[in-house]
Amino acid sequence: MKKLIIVFITLLFAQANTIMAQKPGVVVSKKEGWHKIGEVKANFKMEKESIVVIGADKFKAVKLMVKEAPINILAMQVFYEGGTSDEIKVENEVKAGETTKDFNVKEIAIKKVSFTYKTQPNSKHDRAHVELWGLK
């Protein structure tokens, strides 16, 4: 019984750590222009990350900004309110300090944006910090 409780607590902390790594994005500004929606640290164990968007925000375009380490972004999937989604082919090696090109999206409230990637060879401790930006 004691081992079961320890395993349960360990799994709970592991799941909480994963959730904390993916910060949900909130944009409250009605101002036109680019707004940071959310961010995530790319994980070497996974090759897909998601950023959840809280609120009913509509954007004309989205892009990803990369910091700290390079990453090869293969594709993005934009999930909208109402259940529809768009698959966007990116296929772009993005160096730290650079962004992907702008990708036009439907002007429907976005629920979540997922992206698939491959990490670039670098130090074991360098992980790409990826930010999602939206154009209002």
C-alpha positions, 0 to 999 in steps of 0.5 A: 500500500505504501509503495502504491501511494508513493507511485501515485504521488510521483505520477501526480508530480510528473503530470503537474510538472508537464502542465506547468511547462505548458503555460496557457496563453491569455491575450486581453488587449484589443489593440491591433498588432502582434501579441504574445499568446503563450510559451513552452519549453521544447522537451527532448522526450517529446516532439509535439507541444501545445499552447492552450489559449484561454479566452475567445481571442481571434487573430489574423495570423500566427507565428512562432518565436524561438529563444535559447536554442535552435529547433526544426519546426515541422508543422503547426495545427491550429484548433478553433472554437467549434471543433475545426482545425487547420494543419499548417506545414512549416518545415523551417529550422528556426535559430534562437532569436528568430521567428517563423514566417507569418501564417494566416489563420481563420478569424475564429477564436483559437482554443489551442495551437500544437506544433511538431518539431525535431530538436537540433543537436546542441548541449543536453541542457539547451532547450528551445523556448518557443513563444506563440504570437498572434496578429490582431 
